[in-house]
Every structure is written in structure tokens, then in C-alpha cells.
Amino acid sequence: MDEPRMTVPRIRQLKEHGRKIAAVTAYDVAMARLADAAKIDLILVGDSLGNVVLGYETTLPVTLDDMVHHTAAVTRGAKRALVVADLPFMTYQVSLDEAVRAAGRLVQEGGAHAVKLEGASPYILDVVTRLSSVGIPVMGHLGWTPQSLHAFGRATVRGRTRDSAQEILDGARSLQEAGAFALVLEVIPERLANVVTDTILIPTIGIGAGPGCAGHILVSYDM
């Protein structure tokens, strides 16, 4: 008998039960089927699509149409995993209404079960609250956030100083309060990732954040 589809409540329960969450990125039906066969819990259709599939130097040129197209391919292949789609750059930063429309397209046209966005500014928290209020689950993303490349200057470990570590911890708490169901922690110190994971109730999904997170994700092409 086929296993039931992984859902947002089931993902949260995995942390509660102490079972690590396995996640990978996928951008097409073939990788989605392989992830399902390996019993991966969560597939992220990441805007890393730009780097590893479309040949861009950054994620910034990736469009909403790109994401809808590739998300639809993944959801056609994945019958077990929860599929989360990235909201690409400038699809959620302009206004709450535009954010809802963009997320709605990923769900309605792409078949995504949830969306992911970066940061924890007051505006981003409003976006998370708004999307959650209309029934679109949201995954947060803190630490190294690729859409902020030009603000950071280059890819570096985030959260090394006391102030920046506190900012990430506060952001994680705020995202949880705003309604996020899970949180990616990318390229932060292991100790900080452990503190965040132990402090908040929602699962943390680490990438370059040490073994203490509630789950881990790899870019499929890197893997």
C-alpha cells in the first residue's frame, strides 16, 4: 500500500517524536521520483534552480514563472514527500497582496503544499502572518539568505557575533509566532543552531548548521 502524503502537521510531529527530517531539493519529475523512492520527507523546489539548472550566477534572476514551471514538474513526480516551493526574489517584498498572489500561484498552478521565504524583518513577519491566514503554510529561512547576497557582499557564516546570533534567535522566535511551520538555518555556527532548535517548537532544517537541527537538507546536485 502506498504511504500517505507527508503533511505540515506530520513534519512538525517528527521533531516532537525526535525523528530527524530528511529533505532535498528537486527541480524535475525524475529527481522528485527518486526522492520519493528514498522516502525523503520534504522536497524543496529551491530558487537554487537558478544556479544549478538555469546557469545563473545567483538566485536573483529566477522568476515566478520559472518556479511555477519547475514546482509543477516536481509535484507530478512526488507522491509522498511534502513539496515546498521558494518564493523568488521580489515576488513577496513589494506588498502583502503581491506576496499572496505569488504564493497562490505556486500552490494553485505549481501544486506546492507550502512556500518558503527569507528573513524575519517586521514586513516579512507580516507576510508570514498573511499567508498563514489564507491557508498557505510558510517555511522560514535565516542565516545565510542567498537573496540578500548584495547586502551581505559574499557568502559568509552568519551569527558569529553576539548581536548577530541574538538577531537570528529573535528572528526564529518571531517567525514561529507569525505562523511559520518550520525554519531553514543556513550556514550558522553549530552552537547557535542547537540553541535555536532547542528554543523554538517548530522544526529547524539545517544546511551547513551542524548535526543538532531537527532535520537536514541538501541541494540534490551537490549531493
Phi, psi and chi 1 to 4 in degrees:
 res  aa     phi    psi   chi1   chi2   chi3   chi4
   1 MET       -  137.0 -178.0  178.4  -64.7      -
   2 ASP   -63.6  143.6  -68.0  -22.5      -      -
   3 GLU   -73.3  149.4  -68.8 -170.6   48.7      -
   4 PRO   -68.3  155.0   24.6  -34.1      -      -
   5 ARG   -61.0  136.7  167.3   79.1   70.8 -178.6
   6 MET   -67.3  138.4 -170.3   62.7   68.3      -
   7 THR  -124.5  168.5   62.9      -      -      -
   8 VAL   -58.2  -48.0  165.0      -      -      -
   9 PRO   -60.1  -36.8  -26.6   36.4      -      -
  10 ARG   -68.1  -37.0  -71.6 -175.1   65.7 -161.8
  11 ILE   -61.0  -43.8  -70.3  -68.5      -      -
  12 ARG   -64.8  -36.2  -62.7 -171.4   62.7  160.7
  13 GLN   -67.4  -28.1  -72.0  168.5    4.9      -
  14 LEU   -60.5  -40.7  -67.7 -178.8      -      -
  15 LYS   -65.3  -43.8  179.9 -177.2  179.9 -178.8
  16 GLU   -59.2  -33.6  -64.2  169.6    8.3      -
  17 HIS   -90.7   -1.2  -63.6  160.7      -      -
  18 GLY    77.1   19.1      -      -      -      -
  19 ARG  -101.9  124.6 -152.8  -91.5  -89.9  168.3
  20 LYS   -61.4  142.1  -66.6  -73.6 -172.3  179.8
  21 ILE   -91.8  127.0  -61.5  162.5      -      -
  22 ALA  -100.8  126.4      -      -      -      -
  23 ALA  -139.4  145.7      -      -      -      -
  24 VAL  -140.3  163.8  -63.0      -      -      -
  25 THR   -88.7  154.6   67.5      -      -      -
  26 ALA  -149.9  151.8      -      -      -      -
  27 TYR  -132.4   -0.3  -45.0   99.1      -      -
  28 ASP  -152.6  171.3   55.8   44.6      -      -
  29 VAL   -67.1  -34.8   67.0      -      -      -
  30 ALA   -65.0  -48.7      -      -      -      -
  31 MET   -66.5  -34.5 -173.5   58.1   70.4      -
  32 ALA   -62.6  -41.8      -      -      -      -
  33 ARG   -66.6  -38.6  -72.7  173.9  176.0  164.2
  34 LEU   -64.5  -41.6  -72.0  171.3      -      -
  35 ALA   -63.1  -41.3      -      -      -      -
  36 ASP   -63.4  -42.3 -105.2   14.4      -      -
  37 ALA   -63.3  -30.7      -      -      -      -
  38 ALA   -85.6    2.8      -      -      -      -
  39 LYS    61.8   38.0  -60.9 -172.2 -176.0  -58.5
  40 ILE   -66.3  137.7  -67.9  -64.8      -      -
  41 ASP   -78.0  -39.0  -57.7  -51.5      -      -
  42 LEU  -139.4  129.5 -174.4  152.7      -      -
  43 ILE  -109.7  127.7  -66.2  173.3      -      -
  44 LEU  -103.7  121.2  172.3   66.3      -      -
  45 VAL   -85.8   91.7 -172.5      -      -      -
  46 GLY   -85.5  156.2      -      -      -      -
  47 ASP   -73.5   -1.4   58.6    2.7      -      -
  48 SER   -58.9  -13.4   48.6      -      -      -
  49 LEU   -43.2  -41.2  163.1   75.7      -      -
  50 GLY   -60.4  -42.0      -      -      -      -
  51 ASN   -76.5  -47.3  -55.9   88.4      -      -
  52 VAL   -95.8  -15.2  -61.5      -      -      -
  53 VAL  -118.4  -44.1  175.4      -      -      -
  54 LEU   -93.0   -9.2  -59.6 -179.5      -      -
  55 GLY    84.0   14.5      -      -      -      -
  56 TYR   -79.9  158.4  -62.1  130.5      -      -
  57 GLU   -78.8  -24.7  -68.3 -174.6    2.9      -
  58 THR  -135.8  178.1   72.4      -      -      -
  59 THR   -83.5  -11.2   63.9      -      -      -
  60 LEU   -62.6  -34.5  -58.5 -178.4      -      -
  61 PRO   -75.4   -9.9  -16.9   31.7      -      -
  62 VAL   -64.3  132.1  175.9      -      -      -
  63 THR  -102.0  167.6   67.5      -      -      -
  64 LEU   -64.4  -38.7 -178.1   57.9      -      -
  65 ASP   -60.9  -41.1  -75.3  -18.0      -      -
  66 ASP   -56.8  -47.6  -68.7  -26.7      -      -
  67 MET   -67.1  -40.5  -67.7  -57.9  -56.3      -
  68 VAL   -62.3  -44.6  168.6      -      -      -
  69 HIS   -59.1  -49.9  176.1   82.1      -      -
  70 HIS   -76.1  -32.4  -74.0  -89.2      -      -
  71 THR   -63.9  -41.5  -60.2      -      -      -
  72 ALA   -61.7  -38.7      -      -      -      -
  73 ALA   -63.7  -43.1      -      -      -      -
  74 VAL   -65.8  -43.2  168.4      -      -      -
  75 THR   -70.1  -21.9   56.7      -      -      -
  76 ARG   -71.6  -25.0  -74.1 -167.5  -70.7  -91.4
  77 GLY   -96.6  -27.5      -      -      -      -
  78 ALA   -95.4  117.7      -      -      -      -
  79 LYS  -108.5  -12.0  -55.2  -56.7  179.7 -174.6
  80 ARG  -114.8  -44.9  176.0 -174.2 -178.3  -84.3
  81 ALA   -72.2  151.2      -      -      -      -
  82 LEU   -73.7  129.8 -176.6   81.8      -      -
  83 VAL  -106.2  120.8  177.4      -      -      -
  84 VAL  -113.5  134.5 -179.3      -      -      -
  85 ALA  -115.3  136.3      -      -      -      -
  86 ASP   -69.7  136.5  -97.7  -28.1      -      -
  87 LEU   -81.6  116.8  -80.0  165.1      -      -
  88 PRO   -73.2  167.9   24.1  -30.7      -      -
  89 PHE   -51.5  133.4 -176.9   60.2      -      -
  90 MET    68.8   17.3  -66.2  -50.3  -66.5      -
  91 THR   -98.2  -13.3   60.7      -      -      -
  92 TYR  -131.0   -4.0   59.5   96.8      -      -
  93 GLN   -86.2  -17.4  -68.3   94.2  -23.7      -
  94 VAL   -82.5  -47.7  175.1      -      -      -
  95 SER  -158.4  159.8   72.1      -      -      -
  96 LEU   -63.5  -39.4  -64.6  179.9      -      -
  97 ASP   -63.3  -43.0  -71.8  -15.6      -      -
  98 GLU   -65.0  -37.1  -74.3 -163.3   19.4      -
  99 ALA   -62.2  -43.9      -      -      -      -
 100 VAL   -64.2  -43.3  171.8      -      -      -
 101 ARG   -62.8  -42.9  -81.4 -167.5  -72.0  -91.9
 102 ALA   -65.7  -46.8      -      -      -      -
 103 ALA   -63.6  -37.5      -      -      -      -
 104 GLY   -61.8  -38.2      -      -      -      -
 105 ARG   -66.1  -39.9  -77.2 -165.2   63.1 -165.1
 106 LEU   -64.1  -34.7  -72.3  170.7      -      -
 107 VAL   -78.8  -49.8  172.1      -      -      -
 108 GLN   -74.2  -47.4 -172.5  174.0   44.8      -
 109 GLU   -89.5  -37.2  -61.1  174.9   40.7      -
 110 GLY   -87.8  -19.7      -      -      -      -
 111 GLY    80.8   11.4      -      -      -      -
 112 ALA   -63.4  151.1      -      -      -      -
 113 HIS   -96.5  -14.3  -49.5  122.2      -      -
 114 ALA  -164.0  166.4      -      -      -      -
 115 VAL  -124.9  160.7  -61.5      -      -      -
 116 LYS  -124.6  142.2 -177.3  174.8   75.5   63.4
 117 LEU  -140.2  166.6   46.9   68.5      -      -
 118 GLU  -107.9  145.7  -62.5 -179.2   -0.1      -
 119 GLY    96.5  175.8      -      -      -      -
 120 ALA  -149.4   34.3      -      -      -      -
 121 SER   -68.4  163.5   68.4      -      -      -
 122 PRO   -53.0  -39.5  -29.9   37.3      -      -
 123 TYR   -65.4  -45.2  169.3   73.9      -      -
 124 ILE   -60.8  -38.7  -65.7  -61.9      -      -
 125 LEU   -62.6  -37.3  -63.2  176.0      -      -
 126 ASP   -63.7  -38.3  -73.5  -16.7      -      -
 127 VAL   -63.4  -45.3  173.3      -      -      -
 128 VAL   -60.0  -44.3  174.0      -      -      -
 129 THR   -62.1  -44.3  -60.8      -      -      -
 130 ARG   -65.0  -46.6  179.6   73.0  172.2  -86.4
 131 LEU   -63.3  -42.5  -67.2  178.5      -      -
 132 SER   -62.0  -35.4  -60.3      -      -      -
 133 SER   -69.0  -23.9   73.3      -      -      -
 134 VAL  -100.8   11.6  -61.3      -      -      -
 135 GLY    88.8   18.2      -      -      -      -
 136 ILE  -106.0  108.8  -59.5  176.6      -      -
 137 PRO   -64.7  145.3  -20.9   33.7      -      -
 138 VAL  -126.1  133.2 -179.2      -      -      -
 139 MET  -103.7  132.4  174.3 -178.2  -77.6      -
 140 GLY   -87.6  175.8      -      -      -      -
 141 HIS  -155.9  116.0 -174.5  157.5      -      -
 142 LEU  -128.0  168.0  -65.5  175.8      -      -
 143 GLY    96.6 -130.3      -      -      -      -
 144 TRP   -75.7  115.7  163.4 -115.8      -      -
 145 THR  -115.4  106.3   47.6      -      -      -
 146 PRO   -57.5  -28.2  -27.4   36.9      -      -
 147 GLN   -69.3  -13.9  -69.3  179.9   12.5      -
 148 SER  -100.5   22.2  -60.7      -      -      -
 149 LEU   -49.5  -47.4  168.9   68.1      -      -
 150 HIS   -69.6  -29.2  -65.8  -44.2      -      -
 151 ALA   -71.8  -38.8      -      -      -      -
 152 PHE   -79.5  -27.4  -68.8  151.6      -      -
 153 GLY    93.1  -42.4      -      -      -      -
 154 ARG  -163.2  167.3   60.4 -171.7  177.5   89.6
 155 ALA   -72.7  116.0      -      -      -      -
 156 THR  -138.4  160.4   57.6      -      -      -
 157 VAL   -66.3  130.2  178.1      -      -      -
 158 ARG  -100.2  153.1  -48.4  -58.1  -61.3  171.5
 159 GLY    84.8   21.7      -      -      -      -
 160 ARG   -79.3  -32.0  -81.3  178.0  164.0  164.7
 161 THR   -90.4  162.2   67.6      -      -      -
 162 ARG   -59.0  -44.5 -179.4 -177.5  -64.5  -88.6
 163 ASP   -66.7  -43.4  -72.6  -13.7      -      -
 164 SER   -70.5  -32.7   60.7      -      -      -
 165 ALA   -66.4  -42.1      -      -      -      -
 166 GLN   -64.5  -36.5 -172.4   63.6   52.2      -
 167 GLU   -62.0  -41.4 -177.3  179.3   -3.4      -
 168 ILE   -67.6  -42.4  -71.4  173.0      -      -
 169 LEU   -63.4  -44.8  179.6   56.9      -      -
 170 ASP   -62.8  -40.3  -68.9  -16.0      -      -
 171 GLY   -63.2  -39.3      -      -      -      -
 172 ALA   -63.3  -44.1      -      -      -      -
 173 ARG   -61.8  -42.8  -71.9  176.5  172.5  138.8
 174 SER   -67.4  -39.2  -63.2      -      -      -
 175 LEU   -63.8  -40.4  -75.8  164.8      -      -
 176 GLN   -60.7  -46.1  175.4  178.8  -95.9      -
 177 GLU   -64.5  -31.9  -68.3  170.4    3.6      -
 178 ALA   -75.3  -15.4      -      -      -      -
 179 GLY   120.2    1.9      -      -      -      -
 180 ALA   -61.2  141.8      -      -      -      -
 181 PHE   -95.1  -14.9   76.8   90.6      -      -
 182 ALA  -162.3  170.8      -      -      -      -
 183 LEU  -147.9  123.0  173.3   62.2      -      -
 184 VAL   -80.8  132.8  170.4      -      -      -
 185 LEU  -116.2  112.5  -64.2  174.9      -      -
 186 GLU  -114.6  125.1 -177.0  166.6    0.7      -
 187 VAL    51.6   63.5 -166.0      -      -      -
 188 ILE  -128.9  161.0   67.0  171.5      -      -
 189 PRO   -60.1  144.9  -24.8   34.7      -      -
 190 GLU   -56.9  -42.5  178.7  180.0  -27.9      -
 191 ARG   -61.5  -42.0 -177.7  178.9  177.2 -173.9
 192 LEU   -65.6  -42.7  174.3   57.8      -      -
 193 ALA   -59.8  -39.1      -      -      -      -
 194 ASN   -64.5  -42.4  -66.9  -14.5      -      -
 195 VAL   -63.1  -46.1  170.3      -      -      -
 196 VAL   -60.6  -46.6  173.2      -      -      -
 197 THR   -60.5  -39.2  -59.0      -      -      -
 198 ASP   -78.5  -20.3  -68.4  -18.1      -      -
 199 THR   -87.1  -41.3  -61.8      -      -      -
 200 ILE   -97.2  159.4   63.3  175.8      -      -
 201 LEU   -86.4  -30.7  -63.2  176.3      -      -
 202 ILE   -76.1  155.4   61.6  175.7      -      -
 203 PRO   -68.1  143.4  -18.2   30.3      -      -
 204 THR  -102.6  135.6   55.3      -      -      -
 205 ILE  -114.6  110.2  -49.4  -65.6      -      -
 206 GLY   -90.2  146.7      -      -      -      -
 207 ILE  -143.2  104.6  179.1  165.9      -      -
 208 GLY    71.9   35.5      -      -      -      -
 209 ALA  -129.7   16.2      -      -      -      -
 210 GLY    86.2  172.1      -      -      -      -
 211 PRO   -82.2   -4.8   31.1  -36.1      -      -
 212 GLY   -83.1   -6.5      -      -      -      -
 213 CYS   -68.6  162.5  -65.2      -      -      -
 214 ALA   -71.5  -19.3      -      -      -      -
 215 GLY  -159.1  176.0      -      -      -      -
 216 HIS  -142.7  147.2  -58.6  -79.9      -      -
 217 ILE  -131.1  143.5 -172.9  166.7      -      -
 218 LEU  -127.6  145.8  -71.5  172.6      -      -
 219 VAL   -70.4  126.7  172.6      -      -      -
 220 SER   -58.8  -37.2   54.1      -      -      -
 221 TYR   -69.8  -33.0  -79.0   75.1      -      -
 222 ASP   -65.7  -40.9  -67.8  -18.8      -      -
 223 MET   -63.3      - -177.1  172.4   59.9      -
